[in-house]
Amino acid sequence: LSDIYTIICAVLYIIVSLAFGNDILYTILVTLSIVIAGIGVNAFSVMQDIKKPKFNWQNARELFKNNMTSLWAMLLCLPIFVLNLLFMIVVLPKLIEVNLNDMLIQLVMASPALVLGIAYLVIFRFILVNKFADRINDFDY
């Protein structure tokens, strides 16, 4: 379900980005990194819930107040934001000075988020599938 939410956010990003006149290549690359990183972070969240499952909540408020998984997921997304910010502040002006092709600049600017997103996806999905595969099917829904 959270993967569906990630894809909905990516589609909304595409609509807003294109509405503001962003280039389609950059929009596609950033969207791809959002989806890949989102699925990786979602795998991390599932992994945390499998480690310490809690099915008996007193109310909906307790579910959100005492659940640190969502905080860890946000903290995992923070490096992607910081890396992109650093690239915009440090790398982008230098790429413009060198007078590179716009397409190449967009590829370079989108690459940190894409690389980190792929790393999250590979690492957390690998751990989830290999370490917790036997526990995934143990739960009665």
N, C-alpha and C positions, 0 to 999 in steps of 0.2 A: 504494500500500500504506500509506503514512503517513497518507493521508486516512482510510482505514478505521480506523487506530489512533486518530485524532482523534475519530472518531464513536463508537468504543467507549468512550473516556474520557468523552465527553459523556453517553452513556447511563448509565455508572456514576455520574457526577455527579448525574444526575436521580434515580437510585435512592437514593443516599445523602442527597441534599438533602431529598427527600420523606420519607425515613425519619426524619430529624431534625425534621420538622415545618415546613420552610420553605414559604413561600407558593408556589403553583404558577406564578403570573405571573412572579415574580422568578426562579424556577428555570428557566423557559422562556427568559427573556431572557438569563440568564447562560449557559445551554447554547448558545443561538444565538451568543452572542459567542465562546464557546470554539470552536465549530465554524468560524465565519467566520475568526477569527484563526488557528486551527490550519491551515486550508487555505491562507491567505495565507503563513504562515511555512513551510509545506511547499513552496509554490511558490518561496520564497526559497532553501530548501535544494536543491531541484532545480536552480535557476539556478546556484548555486555549484558543484554537481557537474558541470554542463554546461560551465562556464567552465574548470574544471581537472579533467577526468576522470582517474581512476586505477583501472585494472581489474586490475592485477597486484599483489595483496597477498600477502605472504609467509605471514601467518597472520591469524586473526580479531582477535587482540590489536592488531596494527598498524593494522587498519581503524579501531578506535575511539580508539587513543591519538594518532594523527597526523591525525585528521580534525577540523578546526576548525569545520566546518559546523554540527555539533550545538551547539557553544558559542555560535556566532552566533545560532542559532535560539533558544536559551535567553535570550540577552541581548535579543533582540527581544521576547520575552514579558515581560520585566521591567517595561517601562513600563506595561503593562496592570495588572500586580499593584500597582505603586506608585500609579498613578492611582486604582484601586479603594480602596486603603488610605487615601489622602488624602481621598477622598470619604467614607469611613466615619468618619474622624476629624474632618474639618472641616465637611463639608456636611450629613451626616446629623443631627447634633444641632440644627443650625439649621432643618432641615426639620421636625423634630419640634416645636421651639419654636413655629414658625408654625402648627402644627396642620393640616398638609396631609392630604389623603386618603391612605390607605395605598397605594393603587394608584399614585398620582402619585409618592409617595416611591420606590416600587420602580422605576418608569420612570426617574426621575432617577438613582437609584443604579446602575442597569444601563447607562445610556447611555454613560459613558466607555469601558467595555470594548467595547461594541458599535460605537461610532464608530471607535475605534482598530483594532478587528478588521476593519471594512469598509475602512478605509484600507489596511491591510496586504494584504487580499485584492485590492483594485482595483490597487494599485501593483505588487505582485509578480506577479500573474497577467498584468497588462498587459505588464510588461517581459518575462516569460517567453514569452508568446505572440508578441509583436512582435519582440523582439530575438533570441530563440533558437529560433524556430519551425523554421528550416532545419536546426538542429543536433539537434533532438529526434529526428527520424527517421533521423539518420545512424548511430545506435548499433546494433550487432548484439548481441542479448541471448543 
